[in-house]
Structures are given as C-alpha cells and as structure tokens.
Amino acid sequence: MIDSLNSLMGGFAAALTPGNLLFAAIGVLLGTAIGVLPGIGPAMAVALLLPVTYAFDPTGAFILFAGIYFGAMFGGSTTSILLNTPGESASVIAAIEGNPMARQGRGAQALAAAAIGHFIGGIVGAVGIVLLAPLVASVAVDIGAPDYFAIMVLAFVAVTAVLGTSRVRGFAALAIGLTIGLVGLDPISGQARLTFGVPQLADGIDVIIVAVGLFAVGEALWVAAHLRRTQDEVIPVGRPWLSREDLAHTWKPWLRGPFIGFTFGSIPAGGAEMSTFMSYVTERKLSKRPELFGKGAIEGVAGPEAAASASSAGTLSTMLTLGLPTTAIAAVMLAAFQQFGIQPGPLLFVNEADLVWTLIASLFIGLVLLLVLNLPLAPVWAKLLQIPRPYLYAGILFFACVGAYAVSGQPVDLIVLLVIGGIGFLMRRYGLPVLPAIIGVILGPDAELQLRRALQIADGDWSTLVSTPLSIVVYLVIAVLLLLPVIRRALRRDTDEREPAAR
C-alpha cells in the first residue's frame, strides 16, 4: 500500500510537467468533441491518432489517449441528453432519462449531474486502480465461461424486465438486437449468417452503426414524420447548477454507480455498457419515485454516468494488469502499447513503473480538467436545443452518416445505417424500447461465444452452466427479477378480491 502511494506521488511529479499537462488538456477537449459527434467514438479516435503518435514520447501519448477516453464518455452523454443521440454506446442510458429532462427545460441540470457523476466515478475508479489492481487481476483470472454467460443473461433479463410498459415488447426488442448481432460469420463453423450474400457483412455490423442508426437516424426519421403536425417551440434551458432537491436525489447514485462500474469494467464480460445498464436498473429499484423513470429522473442520469466513468478505470486496470482488453478502446490502447514495444501484463508495473504510475496520476488530473472545463459549459451545450429542429436533425444525419462511413470506409455501411434507422423508426412507432435492442447487439455475440466455449469444455453437458458459485448466484438473481413482479401482481389481486368481500 505504501509502495503504491509513493509510486503514485512520483507519477504526479511527472504528470504535472507542462508537456504532460498539455497532452492531458488536449486529450480531454478532443475526447469531449469526439463524444459529442454521433458515431465517432474514442476507439476510432485513438486508432486514427496511432500513426500520428509514432514520434511521441510513450508517456505523453498514453496521457493523450486516456484524456480522449474519459472526455469521450462525457461528450457522448452530452448528445444523449440534449439530442437523444448517443455519441458512443456507453451513453445509451443517458438518453433514457436525460433527454426527457432536457425536453422539460432541465437539460443543464442533466448535464451537470452527468459531469459531476463522471468526476466522482472517475476518481473512485482511479483510486481503485491504485489500491485494487492486484485483486482485480486475481478475480478476473478465476472467472470462467459459465460465469461470463450468466452475467450476460442477467444483463438481458434486467433491462428487458424493467424498461417499457410491456415485458413482451422488451423481449421483442431484445430479439431484434440479438438477430442483428448474429449477422456475420459463425465464430466456430465459419458459416455466413444473415449476410444475404453481401461480403462486407461477413465481419458483422459494428455496434456504433447500430447505436447511431437506432437512436440518431431513427429519432431523425420520427421527428421528420411528425414535424408538420407540431409547431417548433423554444425549449427553456433552465439553471446550470443543481438545486438542493436535485442533490438529494443524486448523491447516493453518484456513490453507488462507481462501485458497480469499476466491478463490471474490470471483468471481460463487463465494459461501460453493462455497467451503465446495471446501475440504471439498481437506481430504478432503489428509487422512492420509480414512476418518474423514463420521464426524466435525474438519478437515472447520475448513477449510470458515474458507473460509466468508473468502468473506464476498471477497463484500464484489467488491460494494464492482465494485458486483457475488455472493450474496443482498450483493444486499441493495447495495440498502442505494442506499437511502442511495451507488453501490458503482470510485469508491466515492474518493467514500466514510471510510465504506468504517470498514466494513473494523469487520470486524476484529466478528471479535474474535465469537470473544470465542462461544468461551466453546461448551459452553452444546453442551448443546442434552441436550434431549429430541421437544421438540427439534418446536421445529426450528416454526422451520423460520416461516422458510419468512417467505421470501415464501405458504402455498404451507409445502407446498413439507413436500414437500421428504419427499424428504429418502426420501434418508436410500435412502442418497442430501443435499449434492449442495443444490449442484444453489444452482448449477444459475446454471450454466444461464452455459451459455446462453456459447452465445448464440458463436452456438451448443459449442467456446466450452473456449476460455479457465481453462476448459481447470478441465476438466482435472474429468477427473483422474473418472479417478483408476478408475485406482486398475485398478492395485489388477492388483496383486491378480499377488500370487496370484507365490505
């Protein structure tokens, strides 16, 4: 413990040099801008910058990349809240509660809750890297394929069971997402699935294209279909700071979210997407006003955004200690380490101690810069809502198409984007929640892979899926989630029947 703190102090001494501070400031500003633009995520930005950083000092390059990572998390929540258009997949939850708040004139409050949540979550996550990296490594190594699969099934059931007015619609949306996730080559047999003879679909559909299509394009088409029926209105922005009532509803989610985020971000079945989903489910279950969820509950922004930021730190922890990337951005950063001839893993803290501790110290500095730069800008971002909607959504469609094309440079991606946008439009038309579909696309392929891996190891014995303590606990939680509403309805019906009889 003392050695870690001493190493961290040395890291701060190196990170606070003018050059490294400049890299941190450029990273958080660039990351925020990248997150704001729909379809251009942090993984793509870091990948595009890899050739540029060949001549950089490795420490400065990784400080830049870490700033982009955390900045993009905040920027993605900005467009989710203001425009119902996630800048990247981890910001999907922010659209569920943040956008209704913005439409009620509380966009600035939602942005402030997100900014403070990111700061608290990032700080807790960075402290977690310092204190818990060895423990995280040992836990992640012990988790097997049955556990991964059980955790993913929990994510599927959790979001479909609590979102929307109908469970049937929730599971229908999940089925749409799982079907989209099947597109591509079978990971074991190599058989093409749902590619319709288009060779560009052999690698599957990128999750960014799906997220941008369902949210940005679907929202733009929905607005276009109803624009003539409604008059444009100037939406009030509201005060940029949180009231005492807002703080009363946000401080507990700010503290709960980071622990959920760091835990799920540290394991290969986690990542910011699952962390935000699980935090949202937790806050909805614990809230004293669950009826507001889906209509603009500020705790539904605060908790998941804190979880997203802590999850980023957890992802970095696993990548640094095990050399195991759990997200796309971690995979790109792993490639960046290898570009400089550095191999992340258990020996990284010994062989490259100066670089690692300077990078960790830069996380604290970058988070402070993010809060200082972005919190005062909340009302400026909120004024985006006052742009006339035809111009606003035309711009969204433009950047969505640019982002989709930039994923692989294939014109087919634009066609896929518009098709998925049409699906998003139909989902809005028939009341299907979008979030389960996104979860299906993100986690569906991984769930299939872990299921097959578990069955192959056990020679096809299905009992292996409930052969570990963690998987058994997770399935018990799933059973509670599915049965509890049924039991509540039965008890309520029994009570209603008894009351007339008593009279």
C-alpha positions in Angstrom: 0.0 0.0 0.0 2.8 2.4 1.0 4.8 1.5 -2.1 1.8 2.2 -4.3 1.2 5.6 -2.8 4.9 6.5 -3.1 4.8 5.4 -6.8 1.7 7.5 -7.3 3.4 10.6 -5.9 6.2 10.0 -8.3 3.6 9.7 -11.1 2.1 13.1 -10.1 5.5 14.7 -10.3 5.9 13.5 -13.9 2.3 14.2 -14.9 2.4 17.8 -13.7 5.2 18.8 -16.1 4.0 21.4 -18.7 4.3 19.0 -21.6 2.2 16.2 -20.0 -0.4 18.7 -18.7 -0.8 20.0 -22.3 -1.3 16.4 -23.5 -4.0 15.9 -20.8 -5.8 19.1 -21.7 -5.7 18.4 -25.4 -7.0 14.8 -24.7 -10.0 15.8 -22.6 -11.0 18.6 -25.0 -10.6 16.4 -28.1 -12.3 13.5 -26.3 -15.3 15.7 -25.4 -15.6 16.9 -29.0 -15.4 13.3 -30.3 -18.0 12.1 -27.9 -20.4 14.9 -28.9 -20.2 13.9 -32.6 -22.6 10.9 -33.1 -20.8 7.8 -34.4 -17.2 8.9 -33.8 -16.2 7.1 -30.6 -13.0 7.1 -28.6 -11.8 3.8 -30.1 -11.9 5.2 -33.6 -10.2 8.5 -32.5 -7.3 6.7 -30.8 -7.0 4.4 -33.8 -6.8 7.4 -36.1 -4.2 9.0 -33.9 -1.9 6.0 -33.6 0.1 6.8 -36.7 0.4 10.4 -35.5 1.9 9.4 -32.2 4.8 7.3 -33.5 7.2 10.2 -32.9 5.7 11.0 -29.4 7.1 10.0 -26.1 5.1 6.9 -24.9 4.1 8.6 -21.7 2.7 11.7 -23.4 0.9 9.5 -26.0 -0.9 7.5 -23.3 -1.8 10.5 -21.3 -3.4 11.9 -24.5 -5.2 8.6 -25.2 -6.5 8.4 -21.6 -7.8 12.0 -21.8 -9.6 11.1 -25.0 -11.1 8.0 -23.3 -12.6 9.9 -20.4 -13.5 13.0 -22.4 -15.5 10.9 -24.9 -17.5 9.4 -22.1 -18.7 12.9 -21.1 -19.2 14.1 -24.6 -21.3 11.1 -25.5 -23.6 11.8 -22.7 -24.0 15.4 -23.9 -25.6 14.5 -27.2 -27.6 11.7 -25.5 -29.1 14.2 -23.1 -29.7 17.1 -25.5 -30.5 15.3 -28.8 -31.4 11.7 -27.8 -28.4 10.7 -29.9 -25.6 8.8 -28.1 -22.2 9.8 -29.2 -21.0 6.3 -28.2 -22.5 3.1 -27.0 -21.8 3.7 -23.3 -24.0 6.8 -23.4 -27.2 5.0 -24.4 -28.6 5.1 -20.8 -28.1 8.9 -20.6 -30.7 9.3 -23.4 -33.4 7.4 -21.5 -33.6 9.9 -18.6 -31.5 12.8 -19.7 -33.4 13.6 -22.9 -36.8 13.8 -21.2 -35.2 16.2 -18.6 -33.9 18.4 -21.5 -37.4 18.5 -23.1 -38.7 19.7 -19.7 -36.2 22.6 -19.7 -33.8 20.8 -17.3 -31.1 19.9 -19.9 -28.4 21.9 -17.9 -29.3 20.0 -14.7 -28.9 16.7 -16.5 -25.6 17.8 -17.9 -24.4 18.9 -14.5 -25.5 15.6 -12.9 -23.6 13.7 -15.7 -20.4 15.9 -15.3 -20.2 15.5 -11.5 -21.1 11.8 -11.8 -18.2 11.3 -14.3 -15.8 13.1 -12.0 -16.8 11.1 -8.9 -16.9 7.9 -10.8 -13.5 8.5 -12.4 -11.9 9.5 -9.1 -13.2 6.4 -7.4 -12.1 4.2 -10.4 -8.6 5.7 -10.4 -8.3 5.1 -6.7 -9.5 1.5 -7.4 -6.6 1.1 -9.9 -4.1 2.2 -7.3 -5.5 0.1 -4.5 -7.1 -2.9 -6.1 -5.2 -3.7 -9.3 -3.7 -7.0 -8.0 -7.0 -8.1 -6.6 -8.8 -7.3 -9.8 -6.3 -9.4 -11.7 -6.8 -12.4 -9.5 -10.6 -12.2 -9.6 -10.7 -11.8 -13.4 -8.5 -14.8 -13.9 -10.7 -17.0 -11.8 -13.9 -16.2 -13.7 -14.8 -18.8 -16.3 -17.1 -19.1 -19.4 -20.2 -20.2 -17.4 -19.9 -17.1 -15.2 -19.5 -14.8 -18.2 -22.6 -16.2 -19.8 -24.6 -16.0 -16.6 -23.7 -12.3 -16.2 -24.7 -11.5 -19.7 -28.1 -13.3 -19.3 -28.6 -11.2 -16.2 -28.0 -8.0 -18.2 -30.5 -9.2 -20.9 -33.2 -10.0 -18.3 -32.6 -7.0 -16.1 -33.1 -4.3 -18.8 -36.0 -6.1 -20.6 -37.8 -6.7 -17.3 -37.7 -3.1 -16.1 -38.0 -1.0 -19.3 -41.1 0.0 -21.2 -44.8 -0.7 -20.4 -44.7 -4.4 -21.6 -42.3 -7.2 -21.0 -43.3 -8.7 -24.3 -42.2 -5.6 -26.1 -39.0 -5.5 -24.1 -38.1 -9.1 -25.1 -39.2 -8.4 -28.7 -36.7 -5.5 -28.8 -34.0 -7.8 -27.3 -34.8 -10.4 -30.0 -34.2 -7.7 -32.7 -30.9 -6.8 -31.2 -29.8 -10.4 -30.9 -30.8 -11.0 -34.5 -28.7 -8.0 -35.7 -25.8 -9.4 -33.6 -26.0 -12.7 -35.5 -25.0 -11.0 -38.8 -21.6 -12.2 -40.0 -19.6 -15.4 -39.9 -20.3 -18.1 -37.3 -17.3 -17.9 -34.9 -16.8 -21.6 -34.9 -18.0 -23.1 -38.2 -17.3 -20.0 -40.4 -20.8 -20.3 -41.9 -22.3 -17.0 -43.1 -25.4 -15.9 -41.2 -27.9 -13.3 -42.3 -25.3 -11.7 -44.7 -27.7 -12.1 -47.8 -24.7 -12.6 -50.0 -23.1 -9.3 -49.1 -19.4 -10.0 -48.4 -18.9 -6.7 -46.5 -21.3 -8.1 -43.8 -19.1 -11.1 -43.1 -17.5 -9.3 -40.2 -20.8 -8.4 -38.7 -22.4 -4.9 -38.1 -20.4 -2.5 -36.0 -22.2 -1.6 -32.8 -21.6 2.1 -33.4 -23.6 1.8 -36.7 -26.4 0.1 -34.8 -26.4 2.6 -32.0 -26.3 5.6 -34.3 -28.9 4.0 -36.6 -31.4 3.1 -33.9 -31.0 6.4 -32.0 -29.9 9.2 -34.3 -31.4 8.1 -37.6 -34.5 6.6 -36.0 -35.0 9.8 -34.0 -34.5 12.0 -37.0 -37.0 10.0 -39.1 -39.5 10.1 -36.3 -39.2 13.8 -35.9 -39.5 14.3 -39.7 -42.6 12.2 -39.7 -44.3 14.4 -37.1 -42.7 17.8 -37.8 -45.6 19.2 -39.8 -48.1 18.2 -37.1 -46.4 20.1 -34.4 -45.1 23.7 -34.1 -41.5 24.4 -33.3 -41.1 25.6 -29.8 -38.2 27.2 -28.0 -37.3 24.8 -25.1 -36.2 26.6 -22.0 -32.7 25.7 -20.8 -33.0 26.1 -17.1 -30.4 26.9 -14.4 -27.0 25.3 -14.9 -26.5 24.2 -11.3 -28.2 21.6 -9.2 -30.7 22.6 -6.6 -30.8 21.2 -3.1 -33.6 18.8 -4.2 -31.5 17.6 -7.1 -28.5 17.0 -4.9 -30.7 15.0 -2.5 -31.7 12.7 -5.4 -28.2 12.4 -6.9 -25.6 12.0 -4.1 -26.4 8.3 -3.4 -26.4 7.3 -7.1 -23.1 9.2 -7.5 -21.6 7.0 -4.8 -23.3 3.7 -5.8 -22.5 3.9 -9.5 -18.7 3.9 -9.3 -18.6 0.6 -7.4 -20.9 -1.1 -10.0 -18.9 0.5 -12.8 -15.4 -0.5 -11.6 -16.5 -4.0 -10.9 -18.1 -4.7 -14.3 -15.5 -2.7 -16.1 -12.7 -4.9 -14.7 -14.1 -8.2 -15.9 -14.1 -9.3 -19.5 -17.8 -9.7 -19.5 -18.2 -6.1 -18.4 -17.5 -2.8 -20.0 -19.2 0.6 -19.7 -22.3 -0.6 -21.5 -23.2 -3.3 -19.0 -22.1 -1.1 -16.1 -24.5 1.7 -17.0 -27.3 -0.8 -17.6 -26.9 -2.4 -14.2 -26.6 0.9 -12.5 -29.8 2.1 -14.1 -31.6 -1.0 -13.0 -30.3 -0.6 -9.5 -31.3 3.1 -9.2 -34.8 2.3 -10.5 -35.2 -0.5 -8.0 -34.0 1.6 -5.1 -35.7 4.9 -6.1 -38.6 6.2 -3.9 -40.2 7.7 -7.1 -39.9 4.9 -9.7 -42.8 6.4 -11.6 -40.5 9.1 -12.9 -38.1 6.8 -14.6 -38.5 7.0 -18.3 -39.9 10.6 -17.9 -36.8 12.4 -16.6 -35.5 11.0 -13.3 -32.2 12.7 -12.5 -30.9 9.8 -10.5 -31.2 7.7 -13.7 -28.5 10.1 -15.2 -26.3 10.5 -12.1 -25.8 6.8 -11.3 -25.1 5.4 -14.8 -22.8 8.2 -15.8 -20.7 7.7 -12.6 -20.7 4.0 -13.4 -19.5 4.7 -17.0 -16.5 6.7 -15.8 -15.5 4.2 -13.1 -15.9 1.4 -15.7 -13.4 3.1 -17.9 -10.9 3.0 -15.0 -11.8 -0.7 -14.4 -11.1 -1.4 -18.1 -7.7 0.2 -17.9 -7.0 -1.8 -14.7 -7.6 -5.1 -16.4 -5.7 -4.0 -19.5 -2.7 -2.9 -17.5 -2.5 -5.8 -15.1 -3.5 -8.7 -17.4 -3.0 -7.3 -20.9 -6.6 -8.2 -21.4 -8.7 -5.7 -23.3 -12.4 -5.8 -22.3 -13.6 -3.0 -24.7 -12.8 -1.7 -28.1 -10.9 1.3 -26.8 -8.9 -1.0 -24.5 -8.0 -3.2 -27.5 -6.8 -0.1 -29.4 -4.8 1.1 -26.5 -3.2 -2.4 -26.2 -2.2 -2.1 -29.8 -0.7 1.3 -28.9 1.4 -0.3 -26.1 2.6 -2.9 -28.5 3.4 -0.1 -31.1 5.9 1.3 -28.5 7.3 -2.2 -27.8 5.6 -2.5 -24.4 3.6 -5.5 -23.3 0.9 -4.9 -20.7 0.6 -7.7 -18.1 1.6 -8.6 -14.5 5.2 -7.4 -15.2 4.2 -4.0 -16.5 4.2 -2.4 -13.1 7.8 -3.7 -12.7 9.3 -3.1 -16.1 7.5 0.2 -16.9 6.7 1.5 -13.5 7.3 5.2 -14.3 5.1 5.1 -17.4 2.2 3.3 -15.6 2.2 5.5 -12.5 2.4 8.7 -14.5 -0.5 7.5 -16.6 -2.6 6.7 -13.5 -1.7 10.1 -12.0 -2.8 11.8 -15.3 -6.3 10.2 -14.8 -6.8 12.3 -11.7 -5.6 15.4 -13.4 -7.7 14.8 -16.6 -10.8 14.3 -14.5 -10.3 17.6 -12.7 -9.8 19.3 -16.1 -13.0 17.7 -17.4 -15.0 19.0 -14.5 -13.5 22.5 -14.6 -13.9 22.8 -18.4 -17.3 21.2 -18.9 -19.4 22.0 -15.9 -19.4 25.8 -16.6 -20.2 25.0 -20.2 -23.4 23.1 -19.3 -25.8 26.0 -20.3 -23.8 26.5 -23.5 -24.3 22.9 -24.5 -28.0 23.1 -23.5 -28.6 25.9 -25.9 -28.3 23.4 -28.7 -31.9 22.6 -28.1 -32.8 26.1 -29.4 -31.5 25.4 -32.9 -34.5 24.9 -35.2 -35.2 21.2 -35.4 -35.0 20.8 -39.2 -31.4 22.2 -39.2 -30.5 20.3 -36.1 -31.6 16.9 -37.3 -30.2 17.5 -40.8 -26.8 18.0 -39.0 -27.3 14.9 -36.9 -28.0 12.8 -40.1 -24.9 14.3 -41.7 -22.6 13.4 -38.8 -24.3 10.0 -38.4 -23.5 9.2 -42.0 -19.9 10.5 -41.7 -19.4 8.4 -38.5 -20.9 5.3 -40.1 -18.8 5.6 -43.2 -15.6 6.2 -41.2 -16.0 2.9 -39.4 -14.7 0.9 -42.3 -14.9 3.2 -45.4 -17.5 1.0 -47.0 -20.6 2.4 -48.8 -22.5 -0.7 -47.6 -22.3 0.8 -44.1 -24.4 3.7 -45.1 -27.1 1.4 -46.5 -27.0 -0.6 -43.3 -27.2 2.6 -41.2 -30.4 3.7 -43.1 -32.0 0.2 -42.8 -31.3 0.1 -39.0 -32.6 3.7 -38.8 -35.8 2.4 -40.4 -36.0 -0.3 -37.8 -35.5 2.3 -35.1 -38.4 4.4 -36.6 -40.7 1.3 -36.5 -39.7 0.5 -33.0 -40.8 4.0 -31.9 -44.0 3.6 -33.9 -45.0 0.4 -32.2 -43.7 1.3 -28.7 -40.7 -1.1 -28.5 -37.9 0.2 -26.2 -34.6 0.7 -28.0 -32.3 -0.1 -25.1 -32.8 -3.9 -25.1 -32.0 -4.0 -28.8 -28.7 -2.2 -28.2 -27.9 -4.6 -25.4 -28.6 -7.6 -27.7 -26.3 -6.3 -30.3 -23.5 -5.5 -27.9 -23.6 -8.6 -25.7 -25.3 -11.1 -27.9 -22.2 -12.2 -29.9 -20.1 -12.4 -26.6 -22.9 -14.4 -24.9 -23.0 -16.9 -27.8 -19.2 -17.3 -27.7 -19.1 -17.9 -23.9 -22.0 -20.3 -24.1 -20.3 -22.4 -26.8 -17.0 -22.2 -25.0 -18.5 -23.5 -21.8 -20.3 -26.4 -23.6 -17.2 -27.3 -25.5 -15.1 -27.5 -22.3 -17.8 -29.7 -20.7 -18.4 -31.9 -23.8 -21.9 -30.6 -24.3 -23.0 -31.0 -20.6 -25.5 -28.2 -20.0 -25.2 -28.6 -16.3 -21.8 -26.8 -16.5 -23.7 -23.5 -16.9 -24.7 -23.8 -13.2 -21.6 -25.4 -11.9 -19.9 -22.5 -10.2 -21.0 -20.5 -7.1 -21.0 -17.2 -9.1 -23.2 -18.5 -11.9 -25.7 -20.0 -9.3 -26.0 -16.7 -7.5 -26.5 -14.8 -10.8 -29.3 -17.2 -11.9 -31.0 -16.8 -8.5 -30.9 -13.1 -9.0 -32.4 -13.6 -12.5 -35.2 -15.7 -11.0 -36.0 -13.0 -8.5 -36.2 -10.4 -11.2 -38.6 -12.5 -13.3 -40.8 -13.8 -10.5 -41.0 -10.8 -8.2 -43.4 -8.8 -10.4 -45.6 -11.9 -10.9 -45.8 -12.5 -7.1 -46.5 -8.8 -6.5 -49.4 -8.9 -9.0 -50.8 -12.1 -7.5 -50.7 -10.5 -4.0 -52.3 -7.3 -5.2 -55.0 -9.3 -7.0 -55.6 -11.3 -3.8 -55.8 -8.1 -1.7 -58.3 -6.5 -4.2 -60.5 -9.6 -4.1 -60.5 -9.6 -0.3 -61.4 -6.0 0.1 -64.9 -6.2 -1.6 -65.6 -9.4 0.4 -64.7 -7.7 3.7 -67.1 -4.9 2.9 
